[in-house]
Amino acid sequence: MGSHPVEVVGRIRGHPDGKGEQSSALSVLAGGKSVRLRCDQGYRDFVLDGVSVAEEENLRAFYAKYVEARVDDVRAGGRCTVMMYGPTGAGKSHTMFGSSKEAGVAYLALHQIMKSKLPVPHGNRTNVTANVLEIYNEEVYDLLASNCVASPGPKSLKPIPGRARLEVRGGKAKNATFISGEDPSKLVNEIANVEKRRVVKSTNCNSRSSRSHCMVVLNVSGAGGKLILVDMAGSENSDQAGSIGSEAKIQTGKINQGNGALRRVVECIANGDPYIPYRDSKLTMLLQDSFEEDGAKILMILCASPDGRDAYKTICTLEYGAKAKCIVRLPSSPPKDRATFADGMEAVLLARLRHKDECIERLRQEYDQKERERLEIAQKLIQRQEDLKALTLRTEKMEEEKVKRLAELQAEMERMMKEKADELRREMELELQLQVHKICPENGQYRLAELEKVIQDQRQEIAVLHLRAERAESQVQEFLQASSQAWAESNDIVDMDLSNSICMSRDFTNGSTADDRAGDSSVVSATPASADNEQALKPVETSSGDTGEDTPQPLCPSNLEKKFELQFEDKGKISSAEVSVGRIEAGAVSPVGTKSTIDHFTSHERVASRKARIENIFLLCGNHRELAKSPRRGDAPSWDTTSDIQDGHLSPFRPRDRDSLKAVLDSLSTPEALHAAATISNDNSDTEVYVKWESTKMAAGKPICSVHVSSSTSLADLRTKIGLHVISPSDFSFSLGDFGGAPIDRAAENALLVRSLPLHENNPNWRLACLRTSATSPAKSSPSSRSTPFKPVENRATSTSPPSASSNKLVKVRGGEENIAPVADIDVLSRGAVFFCKH
Ligand SMILES: Nc1ncnc2c1ncn2[C@@H]1O[C@H](COP(=O)(O)OP(=O)(O)OP(=O)(O)O)[C@@H](O)[C@H]1O
C-alpha cells in the first residue's frame, strides 16, 4: 500500500443466493485494482487501490494484504481510520468483526497491535485502551458502559435502555468508558461481547441488519498511535428494506443521514472545499480528527454484493470510493497565524493540482489502455472479417468443386450404367441365343445347310452361264467362219451377177412385179405368204433346174443359205460355209412418205426347226451381248438368272414377273423417286430408241428399227411414233428389258419416259424398246400377226404386197419424216444382201 492519505479497496462478498461467478455482476479486471460492474445498460469500470473477492481471499488474507501495513503505522504512533462502507447486507459487519469461523479486521488488528514483536518504546508489551461507541439515531452510546442510566434523548426516539449516551465535544465522546489491557484475547472477547449489544433489526435485505454505526477506538499507549475501526450502518431504501412504521423510517433516515454526511465530508475534502461539514452528523463529528490530523490515514473498505439486484447501490458505493480516492491530502487544522494559513492553503492547492495531474495522467493511461484495447479489437475484427472472407471464398470454391465433382460423378455413373446396360444386353442376347439353340439345336445346322444350298445354287448358275458363254462363243465362231466364207463366195456371185442385180434393181424401181422378177434366175423372189415356205424359200432355178446334192449348184445367195441351214442342221459337221442368205434388191426400200415398195427376200427352205436354229444364232449373239451388259439405273427390271434353256434353245433372261414392273412404278411413288424423275425429266437430250420384237426371235436378236426422240418423251408418245411405221399402236405393249420382261401397263406409259427403258449396247444415248404382242390384241389370235410385228409400211404406202408376205421378212425401214432410222445393216441392204450374222 502506498502512502496516500486515503486508500480505497473493494471487498466483494459471495453471492447471497450461492450462485457462481458467472452470475456475478462484479468482476475483477487485470491487475486486481479495477472492478467492472455489469448491468442491463452495460458495464462500468472503477479503479481502486485493490479489489478482493471473498470467495478467493479469506479475511486473514485480506487483512494481511490491505490492513496490516496500516496497523503497523498505528503501532508506531500513527493514526489510521478503517471504515466499512457499503449498502446493507454487503458484509460490512462480517468484514469488521468476522464470524464464528474466522476473525474480522478488528480482532486481527487488536492481535496485531498487542502481539507485536516489534520493539515498543516503553517496554515489551503494548498497552491498548479501547472505546466502543454506537451511533444510533444520531446519538452516541457507550457500549462498554454497564449499569448506566440513559440520558434523555430526543422526544421522537426512545433511548436505548441500559445504554449510556455520550456527548460529543471537540470531535470526541466525552466520558466514554474504556477498557485496557495487555492481553489481546481478553480485549477481543470484551469487544465481541459489547458488539452484540448493537441495535440490529431484521430487514428484507439482512436478517441482522445493523441499525447503528459502530466505532472501535484503539489507543496505543506509549507510541500514541490510534486506530479507529468504523462499521457503518448500511445505506438502504425504506421500501426496499421493508421499513414499516415511523420509527423504522426515522431509523432509516438517520442511518442515511450519517452516511450522507460522511459522503459530503469526503467530497468536500476531495474537492478542497474550505468548509467541511463535519457537524452534519455525529459520525463525521467523531471522525473529524481522522480527516484533519497530520499524518492520519484513512483506509476505506468498500463492501459490495455481486447480486445484480444491488447494482444501483453498488454503483453508489463505488462512486463514493472513487471520490474518496481523490482526497490527496487531508485538511489540517486551521493555522493559528495568517502566514501559516497561507502556506497551508498553498500546500493544499498544490496538492490539489498534483492530484488533478495524477487524475489526468490516470485518465490518460486509462484512455491509452482503452485505445489499445480498441485497436486490438479493431485488428481482431479486421482479422475476423478477412478470415470470414477467406472462409466464404473457400466455401464457394468448395461448393463449385462439389458441384463439378457431382457432375463428374453423375456423368461417370451414367457412363457406367450405360456400359453395364450394354453388357447386360449383350449377355441377355447371348443367353437368348443359347436358349434358342437349346430349344432348336438344329437351328444352326439348318442355317448352315441353307447357306450351302445358296452357294450350290450360285455355283450352278455360274456353271450354266459358263456353259452358255462357251456354247455361244463356239457358235459365234463357227458362224463367223461360215459367214466369212460365204461372204467371200457371195462376192464372187455379186461380181458375176452384178449386171443382173443392177437390172433387178432397175426393175424394182420401175415397178416390176414379182412374177416378172421370178424369171430372173439370180434373184430371190418374194413368196406369197400362203405359199409353202419350203418351196418359197428355194432359189429360182434358171437353167438346169437340178437341185440335187450331187449336182453342183451355182454360188448364189439361195445356195449359200441352204448350205448354212445344212450346217446348222448337222452340227459338228461344218466343213464349209454354207449360209442361207436373203437378198434385197438395192433400192427396194424407199423413204417413208413416198410411194415405195418394200422388198424382201425369201428362202427356199423354211422348216420350223431350221428357222429356230438360225434364230438361235441371233439370240445367242444377243444374249452374249446382254450378258456382257451390267444393269443400269432405269433399266428394265432385274433379270432372272435362273432361267435357262427354253424350247430347245438358250433363252434370254426373263424379268421375274409383273411385280418387277410394279416395283418400278411403286418406286416412283416416293418423294425421292419423283424428285429424281423430275431431275431426269429435265434432261431432254436426244435419244435413239432401238425397237425389237419379242416374239420374232430372229428379229429380237437385233433391232428392227430405231426412233429418234427426246429422252423425256413418254412411252405413250413413243408408242404412237412406232405405230406409224411398224404396227398399230394398240397391238403391242412395251416390255421392260430385252426379252421376257413384264409388259408395261398402258396406263403407266404416260408416266414412264423413254429414259426409263434399258440402255442399248451400253450407249447412254441409245435405248432399247422391246415390243410384245398385247394380250388383248386381235393380233394375238393371229399367228401371222404374232410372228410379224410390223405393220407393213406398204399398208400405209398402198403397197401391193400381201401382208402375209412380210410375215417372215426382216423389214428394214429407212428414216424419214418420223425419224425412223435404219438399222446397222442398211448398207448391206443397199447392196441387196443381208447377213443375219452381222451382229
Ligand atoms: N464474506 C462473507 N462471507 C460469508 N458470509 C458473509 C460475508 N459477508 C457477509 N456475510 C453474511 O451476510 C450477512 C450480512 O452481512 P453483514 O451483516 O455483515 O452485512 P452489513 O453490510 O453489515 O449489513 P447491515 O448494514 O445491514 O448491517 C451476514 O449473515 C453475514 O454472515
The ligand as an SDF file (V2000), in Angstrom:
LIG
                    3D

 31 33  0  0  0  0  0  0  0  0999 V2000
  -17.6120  -12.5660    3.0430 N   0  0  0  0  0  0  0  0  0  0  0  0
  -18.6480  -13.1570    3.6230 C   0  0  0  0  0  0  0  0  0  0  0  0
  -18.6370  -14.4980    3.7900 N   0  0  0  0  0  0  0  0  0  0  0  0
  -19.6590  -15.1420    4.3430 C   0  0  0  0  0  0  0  0  0  0  0  0
  -20.7990  -14.5480    4.7600 N   0  0  0  0  0  0  0  0  0  0  0  0
  -20.8630  -13.1870    4.6690 C   0  0  0  0  0  0  0  0  0  0  0  0
  -19.8080  -12.4630    4.0520 C   0  0  0  0  0  0  0  0  0  0  0  0
  -20.1850  -11.1630    4.0340 N   0  0  0  0  0  0  0  0  0  0  0  0
  -21.4320  -11.1360    4.5840 C   0  0  0  0  0  0  0  0  0  0  0  0
  -21.8250  -12.3280    5.0080 N   0  0  0  0  0  0  0  0  0  0  0  0
  -23.1090  -12.6660    5.6250 C   0  0  0  0  0  0  0  0  0  0  0  0
  -24.1020  -11.8020    5.1100 O   0  0  0  0  0  0  0  0  0  0  0  0
  -24.9710  -11.3760    6.0820 C   0  0  0  0  0  0  0  0  0  0  0  0
  -25.0000   -9.8800    6.1380 C   0  0  0  0  0  0  0  0  0  0  0  0
  -23.7490   -9.4860    6.4590 O   0  0  0  0  0  0  0  0  0  0  0  0
  -23.4640   -8.1750    7.2720 P   0  0  0  0  0  0  0  0  0  0  0  0
  -24.3750   -8.1440    8.4240 O   0  0  0  0  0  0  0  0  0  0  0  0
  -22.0650   -8.1390    7.5580 O   0  0  0  0  0  0  0  0  0  0  0  0
  -23.9000   -7.0720    6.3050 O   0  0  0  0  0  0  0  0  0  0  0  0
  -23.8470   -5.4990    6.6330 P   0  0  0  0  0  0  0  0  0  0  0  0
  -23.1990   -4.8670    5.4770 O   0  0  0  0  0  0  0  0  0  0  0  0
  -23.2710   -5.2980    7.8830 O   0  0  0  0  0  0  0  0  0  0  0  0
  -25.3660   -5.1470    6.6210 O   0  0  0  0  0  0  0  0  0  0  0  0
  -26.0470   -4.0530    7.5190 P   0  0  0  0  0  0  0  0  0  0  0  0
  -25.5410   -2.7750    7.1270 O   0  0  0  0  0  0  0  0  0  0  0  0
  -27.4880   -4.2000    7.2830 O   0  0  0  0  0  0  0  0  0  0  0  0
  -25.6580   -4.3950    8.9610 O   0  0  0  0  0  0  0  0  0  0  0  0
  -24.4600  -11.9460    7.3560 C   0  0  0  0  0  0  0  0  0  0  0  0
  -25.2520  -13.0440    7.6490 O   0  0  0  0  0  0  0  0  0  0  0  0
  -23.0990  -12.4210    7.0720 C   0  0  0  0  0  0  0  0  0  0  0  0
  -22.7810  -13.5890    7.7360 O   0  0  0  0  0  0  0  0  0  0  0  0
  1  2  1  0
  2  3  1  0
  2  7  2  0
  3  4  2  0
  4  5  1  0
  5  6  2  0
  6  7  1  0
  6 10  1  0
  7  8  1  0
  8  9  2  0
  9 10  1  0
 10 11  1  0
 11 12  1  0
 11 30  1  0
 12 13  1  0
 13 14  1  0
 13 28  1  0
 14 15  1  0
 15 16  1  0
 16 17  2  0
 16 18  1  0
 16 19  1  0
 19 20  1  0
 20 21  2  0
 20 22  1  0
 20 23  1  0
 23 24  1  0
 24 25  2  0
 24 26  1  0
 24 27  1  0
 28 29  1  0
 28 30  1  0
 30 31  1  0
M  END
$$$$
